[in-house]
Amino acid sequence: MSVEILREALGWSTVINYGLLLFWFAMFVAAHDWVYRFHGKWFTLSADRFDAIHYSGMAIFKLLIFIFNLTPYLALHIVI
């Protein structure tokens, strides 16, 4: 695998993952009550706890995208 292919794969991976993150956020904002009721069938959670779990999940996902996709992509652009 050449460096150019790896760099392109990391770039597209970053775009796709940020798209998934934006979709998650949009669904969380637009359909918050429905998603809360849907998960409420399985788990006993307060609305505050539900929000905290989702915000934490989004923060962790964003951090992982930054560490494993965006940073190597930028490093390959700098080096080559």
CNS distance restraints for C-alpha pairs under 8 A (distance, minus, plus):
assign (resid   1 and name CA) (resid   5 and name CA) 6.54 0.50 0.50
assign (resid   1 and name CA) (resid   6 and name CA) 6.96 0.50 0.50
assign (resid   2 and name CA) (resid   6 and name CA) 6.43 0.50 0.50
assign (resid   3 and name CA) (resid   7 and name CA) 6.02 0.50 0.50
assign (resid   3 and name CA) (resid  76 and name CA) 7.80 0.50 0.50
assign (resid   4 and name CA) (resid   8 and name CA) 6.12 0.50 0.50
assign (resid   5 and name CA) (resid   9 and name CA) 6.05 0.50 0.50
assign (resid   6 and name CA) (resid  10 and name CA) 6.13 0.50 0.50
assign (resid   7 and name CA) (resid  11 and name CA) 6.17 0.50 0.50
assign (resid   7 and name CA) (resid  73 and name CA) 5.66 0.50 0.50
assign (resid   7 and name CA) (resid  76 and name CA) 6.39 0.50 0.50
assign (resid   7 and name CA) (resid  77 and name CA) 7.63 0.50 0.50
assign (resid   8 and name CA) (resid  12 and name CA) 6.24 0.50 0.50
assign (resid   9 and name CA) (resid  13 and name CA) 5.95 0.50 0.50
assign (resid  10 and name CA) (resid  14 and name CA) 6.07 0.50 0.50
assign (resid  10 and name CA) (resid  69 and name CA) 5.53 0.50 0.50
assign (resid  10 and name CA) (resid  70 and name CA) 7.20 0.50 0.50
assign (resid  10 and name CA) (resid  72 and name CA) 7.42 0.50 0.50
assign (resid  10 and name CA) (resid  73 and name CA) 5.61 0.50 0.50
assign (resid  11 and name CA) (resid  15 and name CA) 6.38 0.50 0.50
assign (resid  11 and name CA) (resid  69 and name CA) 7.24 0.50 0.50
assign (resid  11 and name CA) (resid  70 and name CA) 7.23 0.50 0.50
assign (resid  11 and name CA) (resid  73 and name CA) 6.14 0.50 0.50
assign (resid  12 and name CA) (resid  16 and name CA) 6.09 0.50 0.50
assign (resid  13 and name CA) (resid  17 and name CA) 6.00 0.50 0.50
assign (resid  13 and name CA) (resid  69 and name CA) 6.62 0.50 0.50
assign (resid  14 and name CA) (resid  18 and name CA) 6.07 0.50 0.50
assign (resid  14 and name CA) (resid  65 and name CA) 6.61 0.50 0.50
assign (resid  14 and name CA) (resid  69 and name CA) 5.41 0.50 0.50
assign (resid  14 and name CA) (resid  70 and name CA) 6.03 0.50 0.50
assign (resid  15 and name CA) (resid  19 and name CA) 6.10 0.50 0.50
assign (resid  16 and name CA) (resid  20 and name CA) 6.28 0.50 0.50
assign (resid  17 and name CA) (resid  21 and name CA) 6.20 0.50 0.50
assign (resid  17 and name CA) (resid  65 and name CA) 6.80 0.50 0.50
assign (resid  18 and name CA) (resid  22 and name CA) 6.10 0.50 0.50
assign (resid  18 and name CA) (resid  62 and name CA) 7.66 0.50 0.50
assign (resid  18 and name CA) (resid  65 and name CA) 7.56 0.50 0.50
assign (resid  19 and name CA) (resid  23 and name CA) 6.13 0.50 0.50
assign (resid  20 and name CA) (resid  24 and name CA) 6.11 0.50 0.50
assign (resid  21 and name CA) (resid  25 and name CA) 6.21 0.50 0.50
assign (resid  21 and name CA) (resid  58 and name CA) 6.91 0.50 0.50
assign (resid  21 and name CA) (resid  61 and name CA) 7.51 0.50 0.50
assign (resid  21 and name CA) (resid  62 and name CA) 7.30 0.50 0.50
assign (resid  22 and name CA) (resid  26 and name CA) 6.01 0.50 0.50
assign (resid  23 and name CA) (resid  27 and name CA) 6.06 0.50 0.50
assign (resid  24 and name CA) (resid  28 and name CA) 6.04 0.50 0.50
assign (resid  24 and name CA) (resid  58 and name CA) 7.93 0.50 0.50
assign (resid  25 and name CA) (resid  29 and name CA) 6.15 0.50 0.50
assign (resid  25 and name CA) (resid  58 and name CA) 7.75 0.50 0.50
assign (resid  26 and name CA) (resid  30 and name CA) 5.81 0.50 0.50
assign (resid  26 and name CA) (resid  31 and name CA) 7.99 0.50 0.50
assign (resid  27 and name CA) (resid  31 and name CA) 5.32 0.50 0.50
assign (resid  27 and name CA) (resid  32 and name CA) 6.99 0.50 0.50
assign (resid  28 and name CA) (resid  32 and name CA) 4.92 0.50 0.50
assign (resid  28 and name CA) (resid  35 and name CA) 7.39 0.50 0.50
assign (resid  31 and name CA) (resid  35 and name CA) 6.08 0.50 0.50
assign (resid  32 and name CA) (resid  36 and name CA) 6.00 0.50 0.50
assign (resid  33 and name CA) (resid  37 and name CA) 6.12 0.50 0.50
assign (resid  34 and name CA) (resid  38 and name CA) 6.03 0.50 0.50
assign (resid  35 and name CA) (resid  39 and name CA) 6.16 0.50 0.50
assign (resid  36 and name CA) (resid  40 and name CA) 5.84 0.50 0.50
assign (resid  36 and name CA) (resid  47 and name CA) 7.33 0.50 0.50
assign (resid  36 and name CA) (resid  50 and name CA) 7.22 0.50 0.50
assign (resid  37 and name CA) (resid  41 and name CA) 6.63 0.50 0.50
assign (resid  38 and name CA) (resid  42 and name CA) 7.85 0.50 0.50
assign (resid  39 and name CA) (resid  43 and name CA) 6.11 0.50 0.50
assign (resid  40 and name CA) (resid  44 and name CA) 5.90 0.50 0.50
assign (resid  40 and name CA) (resid  45 and name CA) 6.65 0.50 0.50
assign (resid  45 and name CA) (resid  49 and name CA) 6.07 0.50 0.50
assign (resid  45 and name CA) (resid  50 and name CA) 6.05 0.50 0.50
assign (resid  46 and name CA) (resid  50 and name CA) 6.13 0.50 0.50
assign (resid  47 and name CA) (resid  51 and name CA) 6.13 0.50 0.50
assign (resid  48 and name CA) (resid  52 and name CA) 6.16 0.50 0.50
assign (resid  49 and name CA) (resid  53 and name CA) 6.16 0.50 0.50
assign (resid  50 and name CA) (resid  54 and name CA) 6.37 0.50 0.50
assign (resid  51 and name CA) (resid  55 and name CA) 6.05 0.50 0.50
assign (resid  52 and name CA) (resid  56 and name CA) 5.95 0.50 0.50
assign (resid  53 and name CA) (resid  57 and name CA) 6.06 0.50 0.50
assign (resid  54 and name CA) (resid  58 and name CA) 6.12 0.50 0.50
assign (resid  55 and name CA) (resid  59 and name CA) 6.12 0.50 0.50
assign (resid  56 and name CA) (resid  60 and name CA) 6.14 0.50 0.50
assign (resid  57 and name CA) (resid  61 and name CA) 6.05 0.50 0.50
assign (resid  58 and name CA) (resid  62 and name CA) 6.03 0.50 0.50
assign (resid  59 and name CA) (resid  63 and name CA) 6.15 0.50 0.50
assign (resid  60 and name CA) (resid  64 and name CA) 6.16 0.50 0.50
assign (resid  61 and name CA) (resid  65 and name CA) 6.19 0.50 0.50
assign (resid  62 and name CA) (resid  66 and name CA) 6.21 0.50 0.50
assign (resid  63 and name CA) (resid  67 and name CA) 6.16 0.50 0.50
assign (resid  64 and name CA) (resid  68 and name CA) 5.80 0.50 0.50
assign (resid  64 and name CA) (resid  69 and name CA) 7.74 0.50 0.50
assign (resid  65 and name CA) (resid  69 and name CA) 5.23 0.50 0.50
assign (resid  65 and name CA) (resid  70 and name CA) 6.43 0.50 0.50
assign (resid  66 and name CA) (resid  70 and name CA) 4.84 0.50 0.50
assign (resid  66 and name CA) (resid  71 and name CA) 5.94 0.50 0.50
assign (resid  67 and name CA) (resid  71 and name CA) 5.55 0.50 0.50
assign (resid  67 and name CA) (resid  72 and name CA) 7.56 0.50 0.50
assign (resid  68 and name CA) (resid  72 and name CA) 6.59 0.50 0.50
assign (resid  69 and name CA) (resid  73 and name CA) 6.16 0.50 0.50
assign (resid  70 and name CA) (resid  74 and name CA) 6.13 0.50 0.50
assign (resid  71 and name CA) (resid  75 and name CA) 6.05 0.50 0.50
assign (resid  72 and name CA) (resid  76 and name CA) 6.11 0.50 0.50
assign (resid  73 and name CA) (resid  77 and name CA) 6.40 0.50 0.50
assign (resid  74 and name CA) (resid  78 and name CA) 6.23 0.50 0.50
assign (resid  75 and name CA) (resid  79 and name CA) 6.14 0.50 0.50
assign (resid  76 and name CA) (resid  80 and name CA) 5.88 0.50 0.50
